[in-house]
Protein backbone atom coordinates (compact mmCIF):
# COMPACT_ATOMS: atom_id res chain seq x y z
CA UNK A 1 0.00 0.00 0.00
CA UNK A 2 1.33 3.52 -0.74
CA UNK A 3 2.46 5.52 2.26
CA UNK A 4 0.60 8.68 3.27
CA UNK A 5 2.50 11.94 3.59
CA UNK A 6 2.33 13.29 7.18
CA UNK A 7 0.11 16.25 6.26
CA UNK A 8 -2.36 13.99 4.47
CA UNK A 9 -2.32 11.45 7.29
CA UNK A 10 -3.09 14.13 9.86
CA UNK A 11 -5.95 15.53 7.79
CA UNK A 12 -7.48 12.09 7.33
CA UNK A 13 -7.07 11.32 11.05
CA UNK A 14 -8.72 14.59 11.96
CA UNK A 15 -11.64 13.75 9.72
CA UNK A 16 -12.05 10.44 11.53
CA UNK A 17 -12.09 11.94 15.04
CA UNK A 18 -15.79 12.30 15.68
CA UNK A 19 -17.97 13.99 18.25
CA UNK A 20 -19.23 11.94 21.19
CA UNK A 21 -21.71 9.28 20.19
CA UNK A 22 -23.32 6.15 21.56
CA UNK A 23 -21.80 2.75 20.66
CA UNK A 24 -22.61 1.78 17.07
CA UNK A 25 -24.97 -1.13 17.56
CA UNK A 26 -28.36 -2.03 16.21
CA UNK A 27 -29.56 -1.76 19.80
CA UNK A 28 -29.38 2.03 19.47
CA UNK A 29 -31.32 2.13 16.21
CA UNK A 30 -34.77 2.44 17.68
CA UNK A 31 -36.77 3.14 20.82
CA UNK A 32 -39.86 1.39 19.43
CA UNK A 33 -42.02 0.13 22.32
CA UNK A 34 -42.92 -2.96 20.28
CA UNK A 35 -39.31 -4.12 20.52
CA UNK A 36 -37.33 -5.62 23.37
CA UNK A 37 -33.61 -5.15 23.77
CA UNK A 38 -31.70 -8.43 24.19
CA UNK A 39 -28.27 -9.98 24.06
CA UNK A 40 -27.59 -12.48 21.27
CA UNK A 41 -24.99 -15.09 22.24
CA UNK A 42 -23.58 -17.03 19.30
CA UNK A 43 -22.90 -20.66 20.27
CA UNK A 44 -20.36 -21.42 17.60
CA UNK A 45 -20.06 -25.19 17.90
CA UNK A 46 -23.73 -26.15 18.14
CA UNK A 47 -25.17 -23.69 15.64
CA UNK A 48 -27.54 -21.87 17.97
CA UNK A 49 -27.92 -18.44 19.47
CA UNK A 50 -29.07 -18.01 23.05
CA UNK A 51 -31.12 -14.85 23.56
CA UNK A 52 -30.86 -13.21 26.99
CA UNK A 53 -32.27 -10.15 28.71
CA UNK A 54 -29.88 -7.30 27.99
CA UNK A 55 -29.39 -6.28 31.63
CA UNK A 56 -30.49 -7.12 35.17
CA UNK A 57 -30.43 -10.87 35.74
CA UNK A 58 -29.72 -11.69 32.06
CA UNK A 59 -32.39 -14.40 32.11
CA UNK A 60 -32.89 -16.52 29.01
CA UNK A 61 -35.54 -15.20 26.63
CA UNK A 62 -35.32 -17.84 23.89
CA UNK A 63 -33.09 -19.71 21.49
CA UNK A 64 -32.50 -19.60 17.74
CA UNK A 65 -31.43 -22.38 15.38
CA UNK A 66 -29.01 -20.64 13.00
CA UNK A 67 -28.36 -23.71 10.82
CA UNK A 68 -31.86 -24.82 9.76
CA UNK A 69 -30.44 -25.49 6.28
CA UNK A 70 -27.56 -27.65 7.56
CA UNK A 71 -28.39 -30.70 5.45
CA UNK A 72 -28.46 -28.67 2.23
CA UNK A 73 -25.18 -26.94 3.07
CA UNK A 74 -23.40 -30.21 3.94
CA UNK A 75 -24.62 -31.79 0.70
CA UNK A 76 -23.30 -28.79 -1.23
CA UNK A 77 -19.92 -29.04 0.50
CA UNK A 78 -19.64 -32.78 -0.08
CA UNK A 79 -20.27 -32.25 -3.79
CA UNK A 80 -17.35 -29.83 -4.16
CA UNK A 81 -13.85 -31.16 -3.30
CA UNK A 82 -12.39 -27.68 -2.71
CA UNK A 83 -15.22 -26.64 -0.39
CA UNK A 84 -14.87 -29.96 1.45
CA UNK A 85 -11.13 -29.35 1.99
CA UNK A 86 -11.76 -25.90 3.46
CA UNK A 87 -14.70 -27.13 5.55
CA UNK A 88 -12.51 -29.88 7.01
CA UNK A 89 -9.62 -27.49 7.54
CA UNK A 90 -11.84 -25.06 9.48
CA UNK A 91 -13.00 -27.90 11.71
CA UNK A 92 -9.51 -29.25 12.39
CA UNK A 93 -7.70 -25.93 12.83
CA UNK A 94 -9.74 -22.84 13.74
CA UNK A 95 -12.61 -24.96 15.11
CA UNK A 96 -10.39 -27.12 17.34
CA UNK A 97 -12.08 -30.24 16.02
CA UNK A 98 -15.55 -28.66 15.81
CA UNK A 99 -17.57 -27.06 13.05
CA UNK A 100 -18.01 -23.30 13.33
CA UNK A 101 -21.65 -22.44 12.77
CA UNK A 102 -22.28 -19.11 14.53
CA UNK A 103 -19.58 -16.48 14.59
CA UNK A 104 -21.26 -13.08 14.61
CA UNK A 105 -24.83 -11.78 14.58
CA UNK A 106 -27.02 -8.67 14.54
CA UNK A 107 -30.76 -8.14 14.50
CA UNK A 108 -32.61 -6.25 11.78
CA UNK A 109 -34.07 -2.86 12.77
CA UNK A 110 -37.60 -4.29 12.95
CA UNK A 111 -36.55 -7.02 15.39
CA UNK A 112 -38.00 -9.78 13.20
CA UNK A 113 -34.76 -11.37 11.95
CA UNK A 114 -31.18 -11.96 12.96
CA UNK A 115 -28.27 -11.94 10.52
CA UNK A 116 -25.51 -14.48 11.24
CA UNK A 117 -22.05 -15.14 9.79
CA UNK A 118 -21.33 -18.88 9.60
CA UNK A 119 -17.62 -19.69 9.14
CA UNK A 120 -17.93 -23.37 8.20
CA UNK A 121 -20.60 -22.62 5.61
CA UNK A 122 -18.75 -19.55 4.28
CA UNK A 123 -21.88 -17.45 4.29
CA UNK A 124 -24.11 -14.89 5.95
CA UNK A 125 -27.78 -15.73 6.47
CA UNK A 126 -30.85 -13.93 7.73
CA UNK A 127 -32.97 -16.06 10.06
CA UNK A 128 -36.65 -15.29 10.62
CA UNK A 129 -37.11 -15.16 14.39
CA UNK A 130 -40.72 -16.33 14.16
CA UNK A 131 -39.89 -19.54 12.29
CA UNK A 132 -36.11 -20.16 12.38
CA UNK A 133 -36.27 -20.25 8.57
CA UNK A 134 -33.72 -18.67 6.25
CA UNK A 135 -34.86 -15.36 4.71
CA UNK A 136 -31.80 -14.95 2.52
CA UNK A 137 -28.32 -16.37 2.17
CA UNK A 138 -25.15 -14.68 0.91
CA UNK A 139 -22.10 -16.88 0.16
CA UNK A 140 -19.01 -14.80 0.93
CA UNK A 141 -15.99 -14.66 -1.35
CA UNK A 142 -13.58 -17.48 -0.58
CA UNK A 143 -14.25 -20.18 1.95
CA UNK A 144 -14.82 -18.67 5.40
CA UNK A 145 -16.99 -15.92 6.92
CA UNK A 146 -15.79 -14.20 10.09
CA UNK A 147 -16.54 -11.10 12.19
CA UNK A 148 -19.22 -8.62 11.19
CA UNK A 149 -20.25 -5.08 12.07
CA UNK A 150 -23.58 -3.31 11.73
CA UNK A 151 -23.99 0.30 10.64
CA UNK A 152 -25.31 2.76 13.23
CA UNK A 153 -28.66 2.96 11.41
CA UNK A 154 -28.91 -0.84 11.37
CA UNK A 155 -29.28 -1.11 7.57
CA UNK A 156 -25.90 -2.57 6.58
CA UNK A 157 -23.67 -5.39 7.77
CA UNK A 158 -20.00 -5.67 6.92
CA UNK A 159 -18.54 -9.20 6.96
CA UNK A 160 -14.92 -10.32 6.76
CA UNK A 161 -14.37 -12.89 4.01
CA UNK A 162 -11.26 -14.18 5.72
CA UNK A 163 -9.74 -16.36 2.99
CA UNK A 164 -10.48 -13.80 0.25
CA UNK A 165 -8.83 -10.88 2.08
CA UNK A 166 -11.78 -8.58 1.65
CA UNK A 167 -14.77 -7.13 3.49
CA UNK A 168 -18.19 -7.38 1.85
CA UNK A 169 -21.01 -5.03 2.85
CA UNK A 170 -24.62 -6.23 2.61
CA UNK A 171 -28.08 -4.75 2.86
CA UNK A 172 -29.28 -6.23 6.15
CA UNK A 173 -32.87 -6.68 4.92
CA UNK A 174 -32.23 -8.22 1.50
CA UNK A 175 -28.72 -9.68 1.63
CA UNK A 176 -27.79 -7.77 -1.52
CA UNK A 177 -24.11 -6.89 -1.73
CA UNK A 178 -23.66 -3.12 -1.66
CA UNK A 179 -19.89 -3.06 -2.06
CA UNK A 180 -16.58 -4.49 -0.94
CA UNK A 181 -12.99 -3.47 -0.24
CA UNK A 182 -9.62 -5.19 -0.01
CA UNK A 183 -7.92 -5.73 3.36
CA UNK A 184 -4.76 -7.22 4.77
CA UNK A 185 -4.35 -10.96 5.21
CA UNK A 186 -7.15 -12.68 7.12
CA UNK A 187 -9.53 -9.78 7.84
CA UNK A 188 -11.00 -10.11 11.31
CA UNK A 189 -12.76 -7.40 13.32
CA UNK A 190 -14.93 -4.72 11.66
CA UNK A 191 -16.12 -1.49 13.31
CA UNK A 192 -18.33 1.26 11.90
CA UNK A 193 -17.55 4.79 13.04
CA UNK A 194 -20.44 6.25 15.07
CA UNK A 195 -21.47 8.57 12.23
CA UNK A 196 -21.59 5.65 9.80
CA UNK A 197 -19.08 7.21 7.41
CA UNK A 198 -16.21 4.76 7.81
CA UNK A 199 -15.54 1.08 8.34
CA UNK A 200 -12.38 0.03 10.16
CA UNK A 201 -11.12 -3.49 9.49
CA UNK A 202 -8.33 -5.22 11.38
CA UNK A 203 -6.50 -8.06 9.64
CA UNK A 204 -4.72 -10.63 11.82
CA UNK A 205 -2.75 -12.70 9.33
CA UNK A 206 -2.13 -16.41 9.61
CA UNK A 207 -2.96 -17.70 13.11
CA UNK A 208 -3.00 -21.47 12.57
CA UNK A 209 0.73 -22.12 12.08
CA UNK A 210 3.16 -22.99 14.86
CA UNK A 211 5.71 -20.38 13.74
CA UNK A 212 4.92 -18.31 16.81
CA UNK A 213 8.37 -17.17 17.93
CA UNK A 214 8.89 -13.43 17.23
CA UNK A 215 11.71 -14.27 14.78
CA UNK A 216 9.11 -15.87 12.51
CA UNK A 217 6.62 -13.02 12.76
CA UNK A 218 7.19 -12.10 9.11
CA UNK A 219 5.61 -15.42 8.08
CA UNK A 220 2.24 -14.37 9.49
CA UNK A 221 1.41 -12.17 6.50
CA UNK A 222 0.38 -8.60 5.80
CA UNK A 223 -1.50 -7.31 8.84
CA UNK A 224 -2.88 -3.81 9.03
CA UNK A 225 -5.95 -1.69 9.67
CA UNK A 226 -7.91 -0.72 6.58
CA UNK A 227 -10.18 2.31 6.86
CA UNK A 228 -12.80 2.42 4.08
CA UNK A 229 -15.49 4.88 3.10
CA UNK A 230 -18.82 3.28 4.05
CA UNK A 231 -20.61 4.74 1.03
CA UNK A 232 -18.11 4.35 -1.81
CA UNK A 233 -16.21 1.42 -0.23
CA UNK A 234 -12.97 3.03 -1.34
CA UNK A 235 -9.93 2.76 0.90
CA UNK A 236 -9.33 5.94 2.89
CA UNK A 237 -6.08 4.87 4.55
CA UNK A 238 -4.19 1.97 6.06
CA UNK A 239 -2.44 1.79 9.42
CA UNK A 240 0.31 -0.78 9.91
CA UNK A 241 1.13 -0.95 13.61
CA UNK A 242 4.56 -2.46 12.89
CA UNK A 243 6.29 0.91 12.56
CA UNK A 244 4.31 2.36 15.48
CA UNK A 245 5.36 -0.55 17.71
CA UNK A 246 8.97 -0.35 16.58
CA UNK A 247 9.03 3.40 17.32
CA UNK A 248 8.48 2.73 21.02
CA UNK A 249 10.82 -0.24 21.23
CA UNK A 250 8.23 -3.03 20.98
CA UNK A 251 10.01 -4.79 18.14
CA UNK A 252 9.08 -8.25 19.44
CA UNK A 253 5.35 -7.45 19.58
CA UNK A 254 3.00 -8.79 16.95
CA UNK A 255 1.20 -6.19 14.84
CA UNK A 256 -1.86 -8.41 14.43
CA UNK A 257 -4.68 -6.41 15.98
CA UNK A 258 -7.25 -8.55 17.73
CA UNK A 259 -10.40 -6.98 19.31
CA UNK A 260 -10.39 -3.20 19.75
CA UNK A 261 -12.48 -0.60 21.59
CA UNK A 262 -12.83 3.11 20.83
CA UNK A 263 -13.49 6.04 23.14
CA UNK A 264 -16.93 7.69 22.77
CA UNK A 265 -15.37 10.64 20.92
CA UNK A 266 -13.44 8.24 18.65
CA UNK A 267 -10.12 9.91 19.56
CA UNK A 268 -8.41 6.82 20.97
CA UNK A 269 -8.41 3.12 20.23
CA UNK A 270 -7.50 0.42 22.73
CA UNK A 271 -6.42 -2.81 21.10
CA UNK A 272 -5.02 -6.25 21.81
CA UNK A 273 -2.34 -7.96 19.74
CA UNK A 274 -1.45 -11.61 19.30
CA UNK A 275 0.55 -13.24 22.11
CA UNK A 276 0.34 -10.25 24.50
CA UNK A 277 -1.32 -10.30 27.94
CA UNK A 278 -2.51 -6.72 27.90
CA UNK A 279 -3.47 -3.96 25.48
CA UNK A 280 -2.23 -0.76 23.87
CA UNK A 281 -3.62 2.76 23.54
CA UNK A 282 -3.48 4.42 20.12
CA UNK A 283 -4.13 8.13 19.58
CA UNK A 284 -5.87 8.50 16.23
CA UNK A 285 -5.09 12.16 15.52
CA UNK A 286 -1.36 11.90 16.27
CA UNK A 287 -1.12 8.39 14.77
CA UNK A 288 0.93 7.13 17.71
CA UNK A 289 0.76 4.40 20.33
CA UNK A 290 0.64 6.39 23.54
CA UNK A 291 0.42 3.82 26.34
CA UNK A 292 0.98 0.09 26.87
CA UNK A 293 -0.69 -1.91 29.63
CA UNK A 294 0.63 -5.31 30.65
CA UNK A 295 -1.89 -7.30 32.66
CA UNK A 296 -1.04 -10.08 35.12
CA UNK A 297 0.04 -13.43 33.73
CA UNK A 298 -1.62 -16.50 35.17
CA UNK A 299 1.24 -18.65 36.51
CA UNK A 300 -0.69 -21.71 35.34
CA UNK A 301 -0.65 -20.53 31.73
CA UNK A 302 1.90 -22.31 29.56
CA UNK A 303 4.69 -20.15 28.18
CA UNK A 304 4.67 -22.22 24.98
CA UNK A 305 3.05 -19.92 22.43
CA UNK A 306 2.10 -22.82 20.18
CA UNK A 307 -0.37 -23.97 22.85
CA UNK A 308 -2.26 -20.66 22.80
CA UNK A 309 -5.56 -20.54 20.96
CA UNK A 310 -5.10 -19.13 17.45
CA UNK A 311 -2.21 -16.88 18.56
CA UNK A 312 -4.45 -15.30 21.20
CA UNK A 313 -3.28 -14.42 24.68
CA UNK A 314 -5.99 -11.91 25.52
CA UNK A 315 -8.96 -11.72 23.16
CA UNK A 316 -11.91 -9.48 24.01
CA UNK A 317 -12.07 -5.82 25.03
CA UNK A 318 -14.98 -3.42 25.54
CA UNK A 319 -15.52 0.02 27.00
CA UNK A 320 -18.07 1.41 29.42
CA UNK A 321 -20.30 3.82 27.44
CA UNK A 322 -19.01 6.88 29.33
CA UNK A 323 -15.44 5.97 28.38
CA UNK A 324 -14.11 5.66 31.93
CA UNK A 325 -13.54 1.90 32.17
CA UNK A 326 -12.31 -0.93 29.97
CA UNK A 327 -13.19 -4.59 30.29
CA UNK A 328 -10.54 -7.08 29.19
CA UNK A 329 -10.92 -10.81 28.57
CA UNK A 330 -7.71 -12.63 29.46
CA UNK A 331 -8.41 -15.61 27.25
CA UNK A 332 -5.42 -17.87 27.86
CA UNK A 333 -4.95 -16.58 31.41
CA UNK A 334 -8.52 -17.53 32.33
CA UNK A 335 -9.72 -14.28 33.86
CA UNK A 336 -11.42 -11.01 33.01
CA UNK A 337 -10.86 -7.65 34.65
CA UNK A 338 -12.11 -4.07 34.67
CA UNK A 339 -9.42 -1.44 33.99
CA UNK A 340 -9.61 2.26 34.86
CA UNK A 341 -8.93 4.12 31.61
CA UNK A 342 -7.22 7.09 33.26
CA UNK A 343 -4.74 5.17 35.43
CA UNK A 344 -4.79 1.83 33.57
CA UNK A 345 -5.03 0.13 36.96
CA UNK A 346 -6.79 -3.20 36.76
CA UNK A 347 -9.40 -4.34 39.27
CA UNK A 348 -10.01 -7.81 40.66
CA UNK A 349 -9.13 -10.69 38.36
CA UNK A 350 -12.42 -12.54 37.86
CA UNK A 351 -11.80 -16.21 37.16
CA UNK A 352 -13.27 -17.31 33.84
CA UNK A 353 -12.87 -20.32 31.55
CA UNK A 354 -11.32 -19.23 28.25
CA UNK A 355 -13.17 -15.91 28.03
CA UNK A 356 -13.29 -15.11 24.32
CA UNK A 357 -15.26 -11.89 23.95
CA UNK A 358 -16.33 -8.83 25.93
CA UNK A 359 -19.28 -6.52 25.34
CA UNK A 360 -21.50 -4.16 27.35
CA UNK A 361 -24.93 -4.74 28.86
CA UNK A 362 -27.91 -2.80 27.58
CA UNK A 363 -27.93 -0.47 30.58
CA UNK A 364 -24.16 0.07 30.33
CA UNK A 365 -23.53 -1.04 33.91
CA UNK A 366 -21.92 -4.41 33.27
CA UNK A 367 -19.34 -6.00 31.05
CA UNK A 368 -20.48 -9.28 29.52
CA UNK A 369 -17.86 -11.91 28.72
CA UNK A 370 -18.39 -15.18 26.89
CA UNK A 371 -16.75 -18.10 28.67
CA UNK A 372 -16.17 -20.45 25.75
CA UNK A 373 -14.64 -23.09 28.03
CA UNK A 374 -17.62 -23.19 30.40
CA UNK A 375 -20.56 -22.61 28.00
CA UNK A 376 -21.77 -19.58 29.88
CA UNK A 377 -21.70 -15.80 29.83
CA UNK A 378 -20.70 -13.81 32.88
CA UNK A 379 -21.56 -10.24 33.86
CA UNK A 380 -18.97 -8.10 35.69
CA UNK A 381 -19.94 -4.79 37.29
CA UNK A 382 -18.01 -1.88 35.74
CA UNK A 383 -18.22 0.03 39.01
CA UNK A 384 -16.98 -2.58 41.47
CA UNK A 385 -15.09 -4.91 39.16
CA UNK A 386 -16.90 -7.84 40.80
CA UNK A 387 -18.83 -10.68 39.20
CA UNK A 388 -22.59 -10.14 39.06
CA UNK A 389 -23.86 -13.44 37.68
CA UNK A 390 -23.23 -16.24 35.19
CA UNK A 391 -25.85 -17.66 32.82
CA UNK A 392 -25.57 -21.00 30.96
CA UNK A 393 -25.80 -20.85 27.16
CA UNK A 394 -24.93 -23.24 24.32
CA UNK A 395 -21.75 -24.98 23.15
CA UNK A 396 -18.73 -22.66 22.84
CA UNK A 397 -20.17 -19.15 23.08
CA UNK A 398 -18.09 -16.52 21.31
CA UNK A 399 -19.57 -13.29 19.99
CA UNK A 400 -22.15 -11.50 22.16
CA UNK A 401 -24.09 -8.61 20.59
CA UNK A 402 -26.89 -6.28 21.64
CA UNK A 403 -29.97 -6.30 19.46
CA UNK A 404 -33.76 -6.39 19.44
CA UNK A 405 -36.60 -8.88 19.16
CA UNK A 406 -40.33 -8.27 19.18
CA UNK A 407 -41.52 -7.53 22.70
CA UNK A 408 -43.51 -10.78 22.98
CA UNK A 409 -40.93 -13.06 21.34
CA UNK A 410 -39.88 -16.14 23.32
CA UNK A 411 -38.60 -18.38 20.52
CA UNK A 412 -39.52 -19.61 17.08
CA UNK A 413 -43.04 -20.99 16.72
CA UNK A 414 -42.37 -22.85 13.50
CA UNK A 415 -39.21 -24.76 14.42
Beta strands, then each sheet from edge to edge (+ up, - down):
strand 1: 35-43
strand 2: 48-53
strand 3: 60-65
strand 4: 104-107
strand 5: 113-118
strand 6: 123-128
strand 7: 134-139
strand 8: 145-150
strand 9: 156-161
strand 10: 166-171
strand 11: 177-182
strand 12: 187-192
strand 13: 198-203
strand 14: 225-229
strand 15: 235-239
strand 16: 257-262
strand 17: 268-273
strand 18: 278-283
strand 19: 288-294
strand 20: 317-319
strand 21: 325-330
strand 22: 335-340
strand 23: 350-351
strand 24: 355-360
strand 25: 366-371
strand 26: 376-381
strand 27: 387-392
strand 28: 397-406
sheet 1: 3+ 2- 1+ 28-
sheet 2: 4+ 5- 6+ 7-
sheet 3: 8+ 9- 10+ 11-
sheet 4: 12+ 13- 14+ 15-
sheet 5: 16+ 17- 18+ 19-
sheet 6: 20+ 21- 22+ 23-
sheet 7: 24+ 25- 26+ 27-
end
